[in-house]
């Protein structure tokens, strides 16, 4: 489904992310590894995560949070 979606809108996943980022204000929220571990249970039990079509593991959530909120 995702490939069809991106083809229909004429963007790759990366170009869509770049477009969205260009439209948003600068993001300054940060988390460290300990804060991510504290936040994980909230995401694991989140209805939106449970209702996704894919199986989302704790490691998947940890990686997403790390990619979004941990930087130097």
CHARMM internal coordinates of N, CA and C (Angstrom, degrees):
IC EDIT
DIST 1 N 1 CA 1.4447
DIST 1 CA 1 C 1.5229
ANGL 1 N 1 CA 1 C 112.36
DIST 1 C 2 N 1.2977
ANGL 1 CA 1 C 2 N 116.30
DIHE 1 N 1 CA 1 C 2 N -39.08
DIST 2 N 2 CA 1.4625
ANGL 1 C 2 N 2 CA 119.92
DIHE 1 CA 1 C 2 N 2 CA -177.15
DIST 2 CA 2 C 1.5225
ANGL 2 N 2 CA 2 C 110.99
DIHE 1 C 2 N 2 CA 2 C -62.39
DIST 2 C 3 N 1.3226
ANGL 2 CA 2 C 3 N 117.64
DIHE 2 N 2 CA 2 C 3 N -43.19
DIST 3 N 3 CA 1.4663
ANGL 2 C 3 N 3 CA 120.27
DIHE 2 CA 2 C 3 N 3 CA 179.63
DIST 3 CA 3 C 1.5223
ANGL 3 N 3 CA 3 C 110.64
DIHE 2 C 3 N 3 CA 3 C -59.67
DIST 3 C 4 N 1.3335
ANGL 3 CA 3 C 4 N 117.33
DIHE 3 N 3 CA 3 C 4 N -41.72
DIST 4 N 4 CA 1.4635
ANGL 3 C 4 N 4 CA 121.39
DIHE 3 CA 3 C 4 N 4 CA 177.98
DIST 4 CA 4 C 1.5244
ANGL 4 N 4 CA 4 C 111.29
DIHE 3 C 4 N 4 CA 4 C -63.04
DIST 4 C 5 N 1.3219
ANGL 4 CA 4 C 5 N 115.90
DIHE 4 N 4 CA 4 C 5 N -41.53
DIST 5 N 5 CA 1.4603
ANGL 4 C 5 N 5 CA 120.84
DIHE 4 CA 4 C 5 N 5 CA 179.46
DIST 5 CA 5 C 1.5245
ANGL 5 N 5 CA 5 C 110.58
DIHE 4 C 5 N 5 CA 5 C -61.19
DIST 5 C 6 N 1.3387
ANGL 5 CA 5 C 6 N 116.54
DIHE 5 N 5 CA 5 C 6 N -50.83
DIST 6 N 6 CA 1.4595
ANGL 5 C 6 N 6 CA 119.56
DIHE 5 CA 5 C 6 N 6 CA -177.77
DIST 6 CA 6 C 1.5250
ANGL 6 N 6 CA 6 C 111.60
DIHE 5 C 6 N 6 CA 6 C -65.00
DIST 6 C 7 N 1.3155
ANGL 6 CA 6 C 7 N 117.25
DIHE 6 N 6 CA 6 C 7 N -36.52
DIST 7 N 7 CA 1.4611
ANGL 6 C 7 N 7 CA 120.36
DIHE 6 CA 6 C 7 N 7 CA 176.26
DIST 7 CA 7 C 1.5285
ANGL 7 N 7 CA 7 C 110.38
DIHE 6 C 7 N 7 CA 7 C -63.99
DIST 7 C 8 N 1.3269
ANGL 7 CA 7 C 8 N 117.15
DIHE 7 N 7 CA 7 C 8 N -40.89
DIST 8 N 8 CA 1.4583
ANGL 7 C 8 N 8 CA 121.46
DIHE 7 CA 7 C 8 N 8 CA -177.78
DIST 8 CA 8 C 1.5239
ANGL 8 N 8 CA 8 C 112.36
DIHE 7 C 8 N 8 CA 8 C -66.05
DIST 8 C 9 N 1.3395
ANGL 8 CA 8 C 9 N 116.70
DIHE 8 N 8 CA 8 C 9 N -35.26
DIST 9 N 9 CA 1.4635
ANGL 8 C 9 N 9 CA 118.96
DIHE 8 CA 8 C 9 N 9 CA -179.35
DIST 9 CA 9 C 1.5250
ANGL 9 N 9 CA 9 C 112.35
DIHE 8 C 9 N 9 CA 9 C -93.06
DIST 9 C 10 N 1.3300
ANGL 9 CA 9 C 10 N 116.70
DIHE 9 N 9 CA 9 C 10 N -4.74
DIST 10 N 10 CA 1.4572
ANGL 9 C 10 N 10 CA 120.23
DIHE 9 CA 9 C 10 N 10 CA 176.16
DIST 10 CA 10 C 1.5117
ANGL 10 N 10 CA 10 C 114.94
DIHE 9 C 10 N 10 CA 10 C 73.14
DIST 10 C 11 N 1.3212
ANGL 10 CA 10 C 11 N 116.22
DIHE 10 N 10 CA 10 C 11 N 29.28
DIST 11 N 11 CA 1.4661
ANGL 10 C 11 N 11 CA 120.70
DIHE 10 CA 10 C 11 N 11 CA 178.93
DIST 11 CA 11 C 1.5204
ANGL 11 N 11 CA 11 C 109.85
DIHE 10 C 11 N 11 CA 11 C -135.36
DIST 11 C 12 N 1.3192
ANGL 11 CA 11 C 12 N 115.48
DIHE 11 N 11 CA 11 C 12 N 151.27
DIST 12 N 12 CA 1.4613
ANGL 11 C 12 N 12 CA 120.58
DIHE 11 CA 11 C 12 N 12 CA 169.34
DIST 12 CA 12 C 1.5331
ANGL 12 N 12 CA 12 C 106.89
DIHE 11 C 12 N 12 CA 12 C -86.17
DIST 12 C 13 N 1.3272
ANGL 12 CA 12 C 13 N 117.55
DIHE 12 N 12 CA 12 C 13 N 165.44
DIST 13 N 13 CA 1.4760
ANGL 12 C 13 N 13 CA 118.23
DIHE 12 CA 12 C 13 N 13 CA 176.49
DIST 13 CA 13 C 1.5323
ANGL 13 N 13 CA 13 C 111.80
DIHE 12 C 13 N 13 CA 13 C -55.50
DIST 13 C 14 N 1.3280
ANGL 13 CA 13 C 14 N 117.28
DIHE 13 N 13 CA 13 C 14 N -43.70
DIST 14 N 14 CA 1.4647
ANGL 13 C 14 N 14 CA 119.92
DIHE 13 CA 13 C 14 N 14 CA -178.44
DIST 14 CA 14 C 1.5227
ANGL 14 N 14 CA 14 C 112.30
DIHE 13 C 14 N 14 CA 14 C -65.02
DIST 14 C 15 N 1.3365
ANGL 14 CA 14 C 15 N 117.00
DIHE 14 N 14 CA 14 C 15 N -41.98
DIST 15 N 15 CA 1.4673
ANGL 14 C 15 N 15 CA 118.53
DIHE 14 CA 14 C 15 N 15 CA -179.11
DIST 15 CA 15 C 1.5301
ANGL 15 N 15 CA 15 C 110.98
DIHE 14 C 15 N 15 CA 15 C -68.63
DIST 15 C 16 N 1.3223
ANGL 15 CA 15 C 16 N 117.07
DIHE 15 N 15 CA 15 C 16 N -32.75
DIST 16 N 16 CA 1.4616
ANGL 15 C 16 N 16 CA 119.73
DIHE 15 CA 15 C 16 N 16 CA 177.11
DIST 16 CA 16 C 1.5263
ANGL 16 N 16 CA 16 C 110.41
DIHE 15 C 16 N 16 CA 16 C -67.44
DIST 16 C 17 N 1.3229
ANGL 16 CA 16 C 17 N 117.09
DIHE 16 N 16 CA 16 C 17 N -41.73
DIST 17 N 17 CA 1.4660
ANGL 16 C 17 N 17 CA 120.44
DIHE 16 CA 16 C 17 N 17 CA 177.31
DIST 17 CA 17 C 1.5270
ANGL 17 N 17 CA 17 C 109.59
DIHE 16 C 17 N 17 CA 17 C -61.48
DIST 17 C 18 N 1.3189
ANGL 17 CA 17 C 18 N 118.06
DIHE 17 N 17 CA 17 C 18 N -43.89
DIST 18 N 18 CA 1.4716
ANGL 17 C 18 N 18 CA 121.19
DIHE 17 CA 17 C 18 N 18 CA 178.81
DIST 18 CA 18 C 1.5240
ANGL 18 N 18 CA 18 C 111.21
DIHE 17 C 18 N 18 CA 18 C -61.53
DIST 18 C 19 N 1.3262
ANGL 18 CA 18 C 19 N 116.68
DIHE 18 N 18 CA 18 C 19 N -41.01
DIST 19 N 19 CA 1.4613
ANGL 18 C 19 N 19 CA 121.13
DIHE 18 CA 18 C 19 N 19 CA 178.74
DIST 19 CA 19 C 1.5281
ANGL 19 N 19 CA 19 C 111.04
DIHE 18 C 19 N 19 CA 19 C -63.41
DIST 19 C 20 N 1.3201
ANGL 19 CA 19 C 20 N 116.82
DIHE 19 N 19 CA 19 C 20 N -45.95
DIST 20 N 20 CA 1.4660
ANGL 19 C 20 N 20 CA 120.46
DIHE 19 CA 19 C 20 N 20 CA 179.35
DIST 20 CA 20 C 1.5219
ANGL 20 N 20 CA 20 C 110.10
DIHE 19 C 20 N 20 CA 20 C -63.26
DIST 20 C 21 N 1.3117
ANGL 20 CA 20 C 21 N 117.24
DIHE 20 N 20 CA 20 C 21 N -44.23
DIST 21 N 21 CA 1.4754
ANGL 20 C 21 N 21 CA 120.10
DIHE 20 CA 20 C 21 N 21 CA 179.54
DIST 21 CA 21 C 1.5222
ANGL 21 N 21 CA 21 C 111.20
DIHE 20 C 21 N 21 CA 21 C -61.09
DIST 21 C 22 N 1.3305
ANGL 21 CA 21 C 22 N 117.50
DIHE 21 N 21 CA 21 C 22 N -37.94
DIST 22 N 22 CA 1.4602
ANGL 21 C 22 N 22 CA 121.04
DIHE 21 CA 21 C 22 N 22 CA 179.76
DIST 22 CA 22 C 1.5294
ANGL 22 N 22 CA 22 C 111.57
DIHE 21 C 22 N 22 CA 22 C -65.57
DIST 22 C 23 N 1.3151
ANGL 22 CA 22 C 23 N 117.39
DIHE 22 N 22 CA 22 C 23 N -25.62
DIST 23 N 23 CA 1.4712
ANGL 22 C 23 N 23 CA 121.90
DIHE 22 CA 22 C 23 N 23 CA -178.09
DIST 23 CA 23 C 1.5229
ANGL 23 N 23 CA 23 C 112.91
DIHE 22 C 23 N 23 CA 23 C -89.44
DIST 23 C 24 N 1.3041
ANGL 23 CA 23 C 24 N 117.70
DIHE 23 N 23 CA 23 C 24 N -12.24
DIST 24 N 24 CA 1.4595
ANGL 23 C 24 N 24 CA 121.61
DIHE 23 CA 23 C 24 N 24 CA -176.68
DIST 24 CA 24 C 1.5228
ANGL 24 N 24 CA 24 C 111.16
DIHE 23 C 24 N 24 CA 24 C -99.84
DIST 24 C 25 N 1.3224
ANGL 24 CA 24 C 25 N 116.88
DIHE 24 N 24 CA 24 C 25 N 152.56
DIST 25 N 25 CA 1.4603
ANGL 24 C 25 N 25 CA 118.44
DIHE 24 CA 24 C 25 N 25 CA 174.75
DIST 25 CA 25 C 1.5243
ANGL 25 N 25 CA 25 C 109.99
DIHE 24 C 25 N 25 CA 25 C -66.17
DIST 25 C 26 N 1.3294
ANGL 25 CA 25 C 26 N 115.63
DIHE 25 N 25 CA 25 C 26 N 161.44
DIST 26 N 26 CA 1.4597
ANGL 25 C 26 N 26 CA 119.62
DIHE 25 CA 25 C 26 N 26 CA 179.92
DIST 26 CA 26 C 1.5244
ANGL 26 N 26 CA 26 C 109.81
DIHE 25 C 26 N 26 CA 26 C -58.59
DIST 26 C 27 N 1.3060
ANGL 26 CA 26 C 27 N 115.05
DIHE 26 N 26 CA 26 C 27 N 136.83
DIST 27 N 27 CA 1.4586
ANGL 26 C 27 N 27 CA 122.19
DIHE 26 CA 26 C 27 N 27 CA -175.03
DIST 27 CA 27 C 1.5166
ANGL 27 N 27 CA 27 C 108.87
DIHE 26 C 27 N 27 CA 27 C -102.59
DIST 27 C 28 N 1.3267
ANGL 27 CA 27 C 28 N 117.30
DIHE 27 N 27 CA 27 C 28 N 125.93
DIST 28 N 28 CA 1.4599
ANGL 27 C 28 N 28 CA 119.93
DIHE 27 CA 27 C 28 N 28 CA -175.81
DIST 28 CA 28 C 1.5268
ANGL 28 N 28 CA 28 C 114.03
DIHE 27 C 28 N 28 CA 28 C -121.50
DIST 28 C 29 N 1.3259
ANGL 28 CA 28 C 29 N 117.57
DIHE 28 N 28 CA 28 C 29 N 5.28
DIST 29 N 29 CA 1.4606
ANGL 28 C 29 N 29 CA 120.26
DIHE 28 CA 28 C 29 N 29 CA -179.31
DIST 29 CA 29 C 1.5134
ANGL 29 N 29 CA 29 C 110.25
DIHE 28 C 29 N 29 CA 29 C -72.08
DIST 29 C 30 N 1.3216
ANGL 29 CA 29 C 30 N 117.17
DIHE 29 N 29 CA 29 C 30 N 132.32
DIST 30 N 30 CA 1.4585
ANGL 29 C 30 N 30 CA 122.49
DIHE 29 CA 29 C 30 N 30 CA 179.32
DIST 30 CA 30 C 1.5207
ANGL 30 N 30 CA 30 C 110.37
DIHE 29 C 30 N 30 CA 30 C -127.99
DIST 30 C 31 N 1.3194
ANGL 30 CA 30 C 31 N 115.67
DIHE 30 N 30 CA 30 C 31 N 153.60
DIST 31 N 31 CA 1.4595
ANGL 30 C 31 N 31 CA 122.77
DIHE 30 CA 30 C 31 N 31 CA 172.26
DIST 31 CA 31 C 1.5253
ANGL 31 N 31 CA 31 C 107.42
DIHE 30 C 31 N 31 CA 31 C -135.49
DIST 31 C 32 N 1.3249
ANGL 31 CA 31 C 32 N 116.09
DIHE 31 N 31 CA 31 C 32 N 151.81
DIST 32 N 32 CA 1.4602
ANGL 31 C 32 N 32 CA 118.29
DIHE 31 CA 31 C 32 N 32 CA 171.31
DIST 32 CA 32 C 1.5319
ANGL 32 N 32 CA 32 C 107.71
DIHE 31 C 32 N 32 CA 32 C -104.51
DIST 32 C 33 N 1.3111
ANGL 32 CA 32 C 33 N 116.73
DIHE 32 N 32 CA 32 C 33 N 176.34
DIST 33 N 33 CA 1.4683
ANGL 32 C 33 N 33 CA 121.71
DIHE 32 CA 32 C 33 N 33 CA -175.11
DIST 33 CA 33 C 1.5297
ANGL 33 N 33 CA 33 C 111.72
DIHE 32 C 33 N 33 CA 33 C -59.22
DIST 33 C 34 N 1.3273
ANGL 33 CA 33 C 34 N 117.45
DIHE 33 N 33 CA 33 C 34 N -38.57
DIST 34 N 34 CA 1.4694
ANGL 33 C 34 N 34 CA 120.27
DIHE 33 CA 33 C 34 N 34 CA 179.25
DIST 34 CA 34 C 1.5284
ANGL 34 N 34 CA 34 C 111.46
DIHE 33 C 34 N 34 CA 34 C -65.56
DIST 34 C 35 N 1.3154
ANGL 34 CA 34 C 35 N 117.35
DIHE 34 N 34 CA 34 C 35 N -41.04
DIST 35 N 35 CA 1.4654
ANGL 34 C 35 N 35 CA 121.04
DIHE 34 CA 34 C 35 N 35 CA 178.99
DIST 35 CA 35 C 1.5312
ANGL 35 N 35 CA 35 C 110.98
DIHE 34 C 35 N 35 CA 35 C -65.83
DIST 35 C 36 N 1.3182
ANGL 35 CA 35 C 36 N 116.36
DIHE 35 N 35 CA 35 C 36 N -35.98
DIST 36 N 36 CA 1.4655
ANGL 35 C 36 N 36 CA 119.76
DIHE 35 CA 35 C 36 N 36 CA 176.76
DIST 36 CA 36 C 1.5218
ANGL 36 N 36 CA 36 C 110.20
DIHE 35 C 36 N 36 CA 36 C -63.86
DIST 36 C 37 N 1.3184
ANGL 36 CA 36 C 37 N 117.66
DIHE 36 N 36 CA 36 C 37 N -43.01
DIST 37 N 37 CA 1.4691
ANGL 36 C 37 N 37 CA 120.71
DIHE 36 CA 36 C 37 N 37 CA 179.03
DIST 37 CA 37 C 1.5288
ANGL 37 N 37 CA 37 C 111.14
DIHE 36 C 37 N 37 CA 37 C -61.24
DIST 37 C 38 N 1.3243
ANGL 37 CA 37 C 38 N 116.95
DIHE 37 N 37 CA 37 C 38 N -36.78
DIST 38 N 38 CA 1.4666
ANGL 37 C 38 N 38 CA 120.80
DIHE 37 CA 37 C 38 N 38 CA 178.02
DIST 38 CA 38 C 1.5310
ANGL 38 N 38 CA 38 C 109.71
DIHE 37 C 38 N 38 CA 38 C -68.40
DIST 38 C 39 N 1.3281
ANGL 38 CA 38 C 39 N 118.05
DIHE 38 N 38 CA 38 C 39 N -36.70
DIST 39 N 39 CA 1.4666
ANGL 38 C 39 N 39 CA 122.45
DIHE 38 CA 38 C 39 N 39 CA -177.23
DIST 39 CA 39 C 1.5343
ANGL 39 N 39 CA 39 C 113.34
DIHE 38 C 39 N 39 CA 39 C -77.75
DIST 39 C 40 N 1.3164
ANGL 39 CA 39 C 40 N 118.30
DIHE 39 N 39 CA 39 C 40 N -23.56
DIST 40 N 40 CA 1.4647
ANGL 39 C 40 N 40 CA 121.25
DIHE 39 CA 39 C 40 N 40 CA -174.82
DIST 40 CA 40 C 1.5336
ANGL 40 N 40 CA 40 C 114.63
DIHE 39 C 40 N 40 CA 40 C -52.36
DIST 40 C 41 N 1.3290
ANGL 40 CA 40 C 41 N 119.83
DIHE 40 N 40 CA 40 C 41 N -46.49
DIST 41 N 41 CA 1.4716
ANGL 40 C 41 N 41 CA 118.36
DIHE 40 CA 40 C 41 N 41 CA -178.90
DIST 41 CA 41 C 1.5298
ANGL 41 N 41 CA 41 C 113.25
DIHE 40 C 41 N 41 CA 41 C -59.10
DIST 41 C 42 N 1.3269
ANGL 41 CA 41 C 42 N 116.79
DIHE 41 N 41 CA 41 C 42 N -33.40
DIST 42 N 42 CA 1.4683
ANGL 41 C 42 N 42 CA 119.57
DIHE 41 CA 41 C 42 N 42 CA 178.58
DIST 42 CA 42 C 1.5226
ANGL 42 N 42 CA 42 C 111.13
DIHE 41 C 42 N 42 CA 42 C -64.86
DIST 42 C 43 N 1.3167
ANGL 42 CA 42 C 43 N 116.74
DIHE 42 N 42 CA 42 C 43 N -37.57
DIST 43 N 43 CA 1.4639
ANGL 42 C 43 N 43 CA 121.12
DIHE 42 CA 42 C 43 N 43 CA -179.85
DIST 43 CA 43 C 1.5133
ANGL 43 N 43 CA 43 C 111.48
DIHE 42 C 43 N 43 CA 43 C -77.76
DIST 43 C 44 N 1.3209
ANGL 43 CA 43 C 44 N 117.36
DIHE 43 N 43 CA 43 C 44 N -36.43
DIST 44 N 44 CA 1.4656
ANGL 43 C 44 N 44 CA 120.56
DIHE 43 CA 43 C 44 N 44 CA -179.10
DIST 44 CA 44 C 1.5292
ANGL 44 N 44 CA 44 C 111.52
DIHE 43 C 44 N 44 CA 44 C -62.21
DIST 44 C 45 N 1.3075
ANGL 44 CA 44 C 45 N 116.52
DIHE 44 N 44 CA 44 C 45 N -33.99
DIST 45 N 45 CA 1.4515
ANGL 44 C 45 N 45 CA 121.19
DIHE 44 CA 44 C 45 N 45 CA -177.15
DIST 45 CA 45 C 1.5300
ANGL 45 N 45 CA 45 C 113.12
DIHE 44 C 45 N 45 CA 45 C -99.28
DIST 45 C 46 N 1.3179
ANGL 45 CA 45 C 46 N 116.30
DIHE 45 N 45 CA 45 C 46 N 8.57
DIST 46 N 46 CA 1.4578
ANGL 45 C 46 N 46 CA 121.77
DIHE 45 CA 45 C 46 N 46 CA -178.48
DIST 46 CA 46 C 1.5249
ANGL 46 N 46 CA 46 C 110.57
DIHE 45 C 46 N 46 CA 46 C -73.02
DIST 46 C 47 N 1.3180
ANGL 46 CA 46 C 47 N 116.77
DIHE 46 N 46 CA 46 C 47 N 132.27
DIST 47 N 47 CA 1.4594
ANGL 46 C 47 N 47 CA 121.33
DIHE 46 CA 46 C 47 N 47 CA -179.30
DIST 47 CA 47 C 1.5119
ANGL 47 N 47 CA 47 C 113.34
DIHE 46 C 47 N 47 CA 47 C -59.17
DIST 47 C 48 N 1.3280
ANGL 47 CA 47 C 48 N 117.82
DIHE 47 N 47 CA 47 C 48 N -36.63
DIST 48 N 48 CA 1.4618
ANGL 47 C 48 N 48 CA 120.40
DIHE 47 CA 47 C 48 N 48 CA 179.40
DIST 48 CA 48 C 1.5220
ANGL 48 N 48 CA 48 C 111.19
DIHE 47 C 48 N 48 CA 48 C -64.42
DIST 48 C 49 N 1.3096
ANGL 48 CA 48 C 49 N 116.85
DIHE 48 N 48 CA 48 C 49 N -39.82
DIST 49 N 49 CA 1.4603
ANGL 48 C 49 N 49 CA 120.74
DIHE 48 CA 48 C 49 N 49 CA 178.71
DIST 49 CA 49 C 1.5303
ANGL 49 N 49 CA 49 C 109.90
DIHE 48 C 49 N 49 CA 49 C -68.58
DIST 49 C 50 N 1.3217
ANGL 49 CA 49 C 50 N 116.69
DIHE 49 N 49 CA 49 C 50 N -43.34
DIST 50 N 50 CA 1.4642
ANGL 49 C 50 N 50 CA 120.60
DIHE 49 CA 49 C 50 N 50 CA -179.27
DIST 50 CA 50 C 1.5227
ANGL 50 N 50 CA 50 C 111.82
DIHE 49 C 50 N 50 CA 50 C -64.24
DIST 50 C 51 N 1.3274
ANGL 50 CA 50 C 51 N 117.60
DIHE 50 N 50 CA 50 C 51 N -28.73
DIST 51 N 51 CA 1.4561
ANGL 50 C 51 N 51 CA 121.38
DIHE 50 CA 50 C 51 N 51 CA -176.15
DIST 51 CA 51 C 1.5195
ANGL 51 N 51 CA 51 C 114.25
DIHE 50 C 51 N 51 CA 51 C -93.10
DIST 51 C 52 N 1.3250
ANGL 51 CA 51 C 52 N 118.51
DIHE 51 N 51 CA 51 C 52 N 6.85
DIST 52 N 52 CA 1.4603
ANGL 51 C 52 N 52 CA 119.50
DIHE 51 CA 51 C 52 N 52 CA 177.51
DIST 52 CA 52 C 1.5174
ANGL 52 N 52 CA 52 C 109.57
DIHE 51 C 52 N 52 CA 52 C -71.57
DIST 52 C 53 N 1.3126
ANGL 52 CA 52 C 53 N 115.55
DIHE 52 N 52 CA 52 C 53 N 158.84
DIST 53 N 53 CA 1.4592
ANGL 52 C 53 N 53 CA 120.25
DIHE 52 CA 52 C 53 N 53 CA -178.74
DIST 53 CA 53 C 1.5260
ANGL 53 N 53 CA 53 C 111.65
DIHE 52 C 53 N 53 CA 53 C -75.69
DIST 53 C 54 N 1.3115
ANGL 53 CA 53 C 54 N 117.31
DIHE 53 N 53 CA 53 C 54 N -20.86
DIST 54 N 54 CA 1.4631
ANGL 53 C 54 N 54 CA 121.63
DIHE 53 CA 53 C 54 N 54 CA -179.01
DIST 54 CA 54 C 1.5231
ANGL 54 N 54 CA 54 C 109.76
DIHE 53 C 54 N 54 CA 54 C -100.58
DIST 54 C 55 N 1.3111
ANGL 54 CA 54 C 55 N 115.81
DIHE 54 N 54 CA 54 C 55 N 158.05
DIST 55 N 55 CA 1.4584
ANGL 54 C 55 N 55 CA 120.38
DIHE 54 CA 54 C 55 N 55 CA 172.01
DIST 55 CA 55 C 1.5210
ANGL 55 N 55 CA 55 C 107.49
DIHE 54 C 55 N 55 CA 55 C -77.63
DIST 55 C 56 N 1.3172
ANGL 55 CA 55 C 56 N 116.57
DIHE 55 N 55 CA 55 C 56 N 124.34
DIST 56 N 56 CA 1.4591
ANGL 55 C 56 N 56 CA 121.42
DIHE 55 CA 55 C 56 N 56 CA -179.22
DIST 56 CA 56 C 1.5183
ANGL 56 N 56 CA 56 C 107.65
DIHE 55 C 56 N 56 CA 56 C -113.55
DIST 56 C 57 N 1.3128
ANGL 56 CA 56 C 57 N 115.75
DIHE 56 N 56 CA 56 C 57 N 116.19
DIST 57 N 57 CA 1.4626
ANGL 56 C 57 N 57 CA 120.79
DIHE 56 CA 56 C 57 N 57 CA -177.58
DIST 57 CA 57 C 1.5271
ANGL 57 N 57 CA 57 C 110.75
DIHE 56 C 57 N 57 CA 57 C -89.70
DIST 57 C 58 N 1.3117
ANGL 57 CA 57 C 58 N 115.07
DIHE 57 N 57 CA 57 C 58 N 166.97
DIST 58 N 58 CA 1.4601
ANGL 57 C 58 N 58 CA 120.47
DIHE 57 CA 57 C 58 N 58 CA 174.38
DIST 58 CA 58 C 1.5214
ANGL 58 N 58 CA 58 C 110.11
DIHE 57 C 58 N 58 CA 58 C -58.16
DIST 58 C 59 N 1.3182
ANGL 58 CA 58 C 59 N 117.23
DIHE 58 N 58 CA 58 C 59 N -39.83
DIST 59 N 59 CA 1.4702
ANGL 58 C 59 N 59 CA 120.06
DIHE 58 CA 58 C 59 N 59 CA 178.93
DIST 59 CA 59 C 1.5231
ANGL 59 N 59 CA 59 C 110.87
DIHE 58 C 59 N 59 CA 59 C -63.87
DIST 59 C 60 N 1.3357
ANGL 59 CA 59 C 60 N 117.27
DIHE 59 N 59 CA 59 C 60 N -38.67
DIST 60 N 60 CA 1.4697
ANGL 59 C 60 N 60 CA 120.25
DIHE 59 CA 59 C 60 N 60 CA 176.89
DIST 60 CA 60 C 1.5283
ANGL 60 N 60 CA 60 C 110.68
DIHE 59 C 60 N 60 CA 60 C -59.81
DIST 60 C 61 N 1.3251
ANGL 60 CA 60 C 61 N 115.61
DIHE 60 N 60 CA 60 C 61 N -46.36
DIST 61 N 61 CA 1.4636
ANGL 60 C 61 N 61 CA 120.10
DIHE 60 CA 60 C 61 N 61 CA -179.68
DIST 61 CA 61 C 1.5229
ANGL 61 N 61 CA 61 C 110.44
DIHE 60 C 61 N 61 CA 61 C -64.29
DIST 61 C 62 N 1.3242
ANGL 61 CA 61 C 62 N 116.75
DIHE 61 N 61 CA 61 C 62 N -43.58
DIST 62 N 62 CA 1.4707
ANGL 61 C 62 N 62 CA 121.21
DIHE 61 CA 61 C 62 N 62 CA 178.26
DIST 62 CA 62 C 1.5321
ANGL 62 N 62 CA 62 C 109.79
DIHE 61 C 62 N 62 CA 62 C -57.81
DIST 62 C 63 N 1.3279
ANGL 62 CA 62 C 63 N 117.37
DIHE 62 N 62 CA 62 C 63 N -44.19
DIST 63 N 63 CA 1.4657
ANGL 62 C 63 N 63 CA 121.21
DIHE 62 CA 62 C 63 N 63 CA -178.28
DIST 63 CA 63 C 1.5303
ANGL 63 N 63 CA 63 C 110.80
DIHE 62 C 63 N 63 CA 63 C -66.66
DIST 63 C 64 N 1.3194
ANGL 63 CA 63 C 64 N 117.35
DIHE 63 N 63 CA 63 C 64 N -41.62
DIST 64 N 64 CA 1.4690
ANGL 63 C 64 N 64 CA 120.84
DIHE 63 CA 63 C 64 N 64 CA 178.79
DIST 64 CA 64 C 1.5278
ANGL 64 N 64 CA 64 C 110.23
DIHE 63 C 64 N 64 CA 64 C -61.55
DIST 64 C 65 N 1.3358
ANGL 64 CA 64 C 65 N 116.89
DIHE 64 N 64 CA 64 C 65 N -47.98
DIST 65 N 65 CA 1.4607
ANGL 64 C 65 N 65 CA 120.23
DIHE 64 CA 64 C 65 N 65 CA 179.50
DIST 65 CA 65 C 1.5237
ANGL 65 N 65 CA 65 C 111.26
DIHE 64 C 65 N 65 CA 65 C -62.81
DIST 65 C 66 N 1.3171
ANGL 65 CA 65 C 66 N 117.16
DIHE 65 N 65 CA 65 C 66 N -40.21
DIST 66 N 66 CA 1.4576
ANGL 65 C 66 N 66 CA 120.82
DIHE 65 CA 65 C 66 N 66 CA 178.41
DIST 66 CA 66 C 1.5288
ANGL 66 N 66 CA 66 C 110.64
DIHE 65 C 66 N 66 CA 66 C -64.19
DIST 66 C 67 N 1.3193
ANGL 66 CA 66 C 67 N 117.13
DIHE 66 N 66 CA 66 C 67 N -45.73
DIST 67 N 67 CA 1.4669
ANGL 66 C 67 N 67 CA 120.57
DIHE 66 CA 66 C 67 N 67 CA 179.66
DIST 67 CA 67 C 1.5229
ANGL 67 N 67 CA 67 C 111.57
DIHE 66 C 67 N 67 CA 67 C -61.61
DIST 67 C 68 N 1.3126
ANGL 67 CA 67 C 68 N 116.93
DIHE 67 N 67 CA 67 C 68 N -36.69
DIST 68 N 68 CA 1.4667
ANGL 67 C 68 N 68 CA 120.31
DIHE 67 CA 67 C 68 N 68 CA -176.86
DIST 68 CA 68 C 1.5168
ANGL 68 N 68 CA 68 C 114.01
DIHE 67 C 68 N 68 CA 68 C -81.34
DIST 68 C 69 N 1.3247
ANGL 68 CA 68 C 69 N 117.45
DIHE 68 N 68 CA 68 C 69 N -39.10
DIST 69 N 69 CA 1.4546
ANGL 68 C 69 N 69 CA 119.39
DIHE 68 CA 68 C 69 N 69 CA -165.54
DIST 69 CA 69 C 1.5276
ANGL 69 N 69 CA 69 C 116.66
DIHE 68 C 69 N 69 CA 69 C -118.23
DIST 69 C 70 N 1.3218
ANGL 69 CA 69 C 70 N 119.20
DIHE 69 N 69 CA 69 C 70 N -4.92
DIST 70 N 70 CA 1.4602
ANGL 69 C 70 N 70 CA 120.23
DIHE 69 CA 69 C 70 N 70 CA 179.79
DIST 70 CA 70 C 1.5174
ANGL 70 N 70 CA 70 C 108.86
DIHE 69 C 70 N 70 CA 70 C -110.39
DIST 70 C 71 N 1.2948
ANGL 70 CA 70 C 71 N 116.11
DIHE 70 N 70 CA 70 C 71 N 118.03
DIST 71 N 71 CA 1.4560
ANGL 70 C 71 N 71 CA 120.53
DIHE 70 CA 70 C 71 N 71 CA 174.48
DIST 71 CA 71 C 1.5233
ANGL 71 N 71 CA 71 C 108.29
DIHE 70 C 71 N 71 CA 71 C -153.34
DIST 71 C 72 N 1.2967
ANGL 71 CA 71 C 72 N 114.65
DIHE 71 N 71 CA 71 C 72 N 164.76
DIST 72 N 72 CA 1.4776
ANGL 71 C 72 N 72 CA 118.69
DIHE 71 CA 71 C 72 N 72 CA -178.55
DIST 72 CA 72 C 1.4912
ANGL 72 N 72 CA 72 C 111.73
DIHE 71 C 72 N 72 CA 72 C -100.82
END
COOR INIT
IC SEED 1 N 1 CA 1 C
IC BUILD
